[in-house]
Amino acid sequence: MTGTPFGGRVVCITGASYGIGAELARQCATQGARLALAARSADRLEEVATACRAAGADVLVVPTDVGDEAACRTLIEATVARFGALDMLINNAGLGASGRFRDITDLSVFERTMRVNFLGSVYCTAAALPHLVASRGRLVAISSLTGLAGVPQRTAYGATKHAMAGFFDSLRIELDGTGVSVTVVYPGFVFSEINQHALSPDGTAWGERGYVRRAGETMPTDECVRLILDAAARRRRDLVMTWRGKVGRLLKLVAPSLVDTLARRAIEGRQ
């Protein structure tokens, strides 16, 4: 497996208990990576770890709340203690939130999503950075198309993803010459449990009221992950996955009002 991009490499993945994170773990395992998997649910992590070990991977499970700075330090310390190095950190842990701003009755939605999506990435990155510099490794941040443009009913979630983009784009410049690459990924809609865990305007999870999957509008998780790992292997600065996202990124510069209209229609089409 050492001939694969991540064969023998030490890869730490946050939010690895389901969805994109779990698939990242499985695909890295098939490439022969040594894995440190983090999420809040120990049971779910063990299920993913079992699948990865069946593929031949050496796996460390570290139950972690990325919103806790000390827990993030413990995650990275445990990873390096177990494997002796860290070659890639994938900041994937995320918490969704949806609903019109004027309907939000619990403003802690903003603090809770910011703590997981943005501060969780900052905390893990801060702890990991010395080790990544030593290995000339890779930093990967899983953002969203909402990190590129405003999206109605995603004020809290969009704010966290814009914050991630600003942080990692700035950090990339600071790390120039260190050998550490920074890849920010902007997926489109990938159906997973994050949609059910997303916070509603009253601060509770949407649950089964979450987004409805519509045919042709979602990218398969395995395809999404293949693209992420290819971008990371190539040390690309960013990856915008969908053609709508790529066109929207360009249109935002020349026709921002049109992008607003398209974003509104896209969200209304899922109601």
N, C-alpha and C positions, 0 to 999 in steps of 0.2 A: 504493500500500500504506500510505501514511501515515495513512489513515483507520481502520486496524485498531488494536487496543490497543497493539501493540508495533511498529507501522510506524516505521522509522527509529531505533528504540531499540537501545541496545547491551546485549546479553544475554550473560552468561557462564554456561556450563553445565558443571558437573563431572560426571564419569562419563558422558560423552557418546558413548562408543564402541559401546554396545548398549543394548537394553531401553528403559526409560523415558527415559533421557538422550538416546539417539539420536532417539527419537520427539519429545521436546521440541524438539530442534534442527530437525527436519524441519517441525514445525508452526509454530515461530517463524519459520522461513525463509519459509513461505508467507504469513506476515503482514508480511513485509518487514523483519524485524529484522536488525540487524548482529550477527554471532555470533562469540563466542570459545568454542571447544570444547576441553575438557580431559579427559584420561584418560591411562592409562599406555601404551596401545597406539597408536603413531603410525599404523600401517597401518590399523587399524580406524577411527581418527578421520578419516583421509583419505577413507575410503569414505563416511562420513557427510557429510563436508564436500562431497564431490563431488555428492551428492544435493541438498544445501542450495544449492550454487551453481547447480545446474540449475534450482532454483526461483527464482533471481534474487538470492540472498542474498550479501552480502559476508561472507566467513568467514575467521577466523584460527584456525589449529590450533596448540595449545600442549601437547605431551605433558607430562603432569604427574602426579607421585605426590603426592596430597593429604596423605599422611602425613608429608611433608617440608615444614616451615614455610617454608624458603627457596624451595622450588619454588612454593609458593602465592603468595608475594610476587612471584615472577617472572611467574606467570600474570597477576596483576592489573596489574602494571606493563606487561607486553606488550600487554594489552588496551587500556589507557588510551593507551599510546604509539601504537597503531594507529588507534584510533577517536576519541581525544580526550575520552572520557567513559565512564562506566559507569552504566547505568540499572537493571539487574537482575542479581543474582547468584542462581543456582539451585544450592544445595548438594544435589546428587543422588548423588555418588559414594558407593558403599556396598559393604560386604563382609558376606556372610551367615555364620552359624555355627549349627550345630544338633547336638543330642546331649544326653543327660542329664548333669548336672553330675558325678554320681558316676562317669561313664564317661570323663570327660575326662582324658587322660593327658598332654597338652601344654597347660599353662596359658598359654602364649604366645598361645593363641587369644583370650584376653581382651584382651591388650595390642594384638594386631594388629587386631582389630575396633574397639577403642576409638580407635586411631590413625587409621584410615580414616574411620569413621562420625562420631565425635564431634570429635576433634582436627582432622581435615581440614576440617570445617565451621567450627571456631573459627579456624583459620589463614587460610582464604580470607576469612572474614567480617572478620577484623581488618584484612587488607590492603585489602579493598574498601570498608570503612565510610566513610573520608573522602570517597571519590568518590561514594558513594551519598548521603551527606548533601548534597554539592554539587548533585547532580541531583534530590534529593528522590525517590530511587528506591525499589526494592523488594528485599527479602530474602525468599527462599523456601527452606525446608528440607524435604526429602523424608524424612519419618520412616516410621512403620509403626504398625499397630494394636498391635504389641508395645510401642510407646512409651506406650500408654494403660493397659495392664493386664499383669500377669504372664502369661507363656505358658510352659508346660512345654517342655523341650528347647530353649529359646531363651535361657538365662541370659546368655550373653555378648552375643548380638545385642540382646536386650531391654534389657540394661543400657545399651548405647550409645544406644538410641533414647529411653530415659528421660532420659539425660543431655542429648541434643539438645533434648528438650522443655523441660527445666529451663533450659537456656542461652537458647534463643530466646524463651521466655516472659518471662524476666527481662530480656533485652535489649530486648524490645518496650516494656516499661515505661520503661526508660532512654531510649529513642529518642522517647518521646512529645514532640511539639512540633517535631521535626526535619523532619517530612515523609517520613521513611523508614518504610515499612510492613514488617511481619514476618508472613509467612504460613507456618504449619507444616502440612504435609500428612500425613495418616494414611491411606495406601492400604490396601486389603485385599490379597489374594493376587493378584499380577500375574505370570504366568509369564514368565520371561526367563532369560538365562544366569546371572544372579546365583545361581540355585538350584544350578547345577553348580559355580560357583566357591566356594560356601559351604564353610566349614571344618568338618571332621569332628572328633570327639573327639581323634584323634591328630595334629591340626594339618594334615593334608593335605586337599586339595579333595575334595568328594564326587564330582565328575565325573558320570558316568552313573548313579551311585547316588543322585543328588540327588532332590529331590521329584518325585513323579509327578503329572502334570497330570490333574485329574479334571474331567469335564464339569460345567459349571454352578458350579464353585467359583472360577474365575478371571475377572478383569476384563480385557477386551481392552486392550492397551497404548494404542491410539489413543484409546479412550474415557477411560482414566485421565488421559492427558495433556490432553485437552480440558478436563476438570474442573480440573486443576491450573492451567492457563493462565487459565481463567475466574476462579478464586479469586484468582490473582495480579493480574489486571486490576482486579478489584473491591477489591483490597487487604483481603481478608478475613483475620481473625486466625488462623483455622485451617479445615481441611477434613477431616472424617471421612467417608470415601467410602461405606462399606457400611452397610446397615441394621443388620447385626449389631454393627458397631462403634458406631453411634449408640446402640443399645439397651444395649449393654454398658457404655458410658460412664456412662449413667444408673444402670444396675443396680449398678455398682461403689459408688455412694454409699449405696444402700439394701440391697443383698443381695450383698455381696462374695463370700461363699462360693459363691453360685450362679454368679457370673462365673468363679470358679476351675474349677468343674465343667464349664461350657460350653467354657472354653479347653482343658481336658484332652481333652474329647470331640472337639473340632475337630482337634486335633493327632493324636490316636489314629486318627481317621477317615482320615488321609492316609498312615498307615503301610502 
